[in-house]
Amino acid sequence: MSDLFKSTPMTDKNLDGAAQATCALRAVLERIRDVPAVGWHIGLGTETFGKLTEAYATLTSQPVEGIRRAYLPLNATNPRDDK
């Protein structure tokens, strides 16, 4: 099988579905915040960012506004501008 389909398994195999979803959402939101090209494509102002932050807020019982502030893209840049 190709390495394309391999992923790092969750370290705690006893996580329920909600906990796994929370971990996955946090990982994606961190990429949006920390990786400029990812932030450009699916960061603030996109439907994707809105849905991800709303889901994460619901799962963690936090206000969505705080989640959106915490995961705002730091330096979102268009990857095409790097050329």
C-alpha positions in Angstrom: 0.0 0.0 0.0 1.2 3.5 -0.8 2.5 5.8 2.0 -0.1 8.2 0.9 -2.7 6.3 2.9 -0.6 5.8 6.0 -1.3 8.0 9.0 -0.1 8.3 12.6 -2.6 6.5 14.7 -4.1 8.2 17.8 -1.7 7.4 20.7 -4.6 6.6 23.0 -6.6 3.9 21.4 -9.4 4.3 24.0 -10.6 7.6 22.6 -14.2 7.7 21.8 -15.5 9.2 18.5 -16.0 12.7 20.0 -12.5 12.8 21.4 -11.0 11.7 18.1 -13.0 14.3 16.3 -11.8 17.0 18.7 -8.2 15.9 18.2 -8.6 15.9 14.4 -10.3 19.4 14.4 -7.6 20.8 16.6 -4.9 19.5 14.3 -6.6 21.1 11.2 -7.2 24.4 13.0 -3.5 24.5 14.1 -2.4 24.0 10.4 -4.7 26.8 9.3 -3.2 29.1 12.0 0.4 28.1 11.5 0.9 27.3 7.8 0.5 30.4 5.6 -0.7 28.6 2.5 -3.3 26.6 4.4 -4.5 29.7 6.2 -4.9 31.4 2.8 -7.0 28.6 1.3 -9.3 27.6 4.2 -8.8 30.3 6.8 -10.9 33.3 8.0 -13.8 34.2 5.7 -14.2 30.7 4.3 -17.1 28.4 4.9 -14.6 25.7 5.9 -13.1 27.8 8.7 -16.6 28.7 9.9 -17.7 25.1 10.1 -14.5 23.8 11.6 -14.5 26.4 14.3 -18.2 25.9 15.1 -17.7 22.1 15.4 -14.7 22.5 17.6 -16.4 25.0 19.8 -19.4 22.7 20.2 -17.2 19.7 21.1 -15.2 21.7 23.6 -18.1 23.7 25.0 -16.3 27.0 24.3 -17.6 30.2 22.6 -17.1 30.0 18.9 -15.7 33.6 18.8 -12.9 32.6 21.2 -12.1 29.6 19.0 -12.0 31.7 15.9 -9.7 34.2 17.5 -7.4 31.5 18.8 -7.0 29.9 15.4 -6.9 32.9 13.1 -4.3 32.4 10.4 -1.1 34.1 11.6 0.4 35.0 8.2 -1.9 33.7 5.5 -0.3 34.2 2.1 -1.3 33.2 -1.4 1.2 30.5 -2.3 1.2 31.7 -5.9 2.8 35.0 -4.7 5.9 33.0 -3.6 7.1 32.7 -7.2 
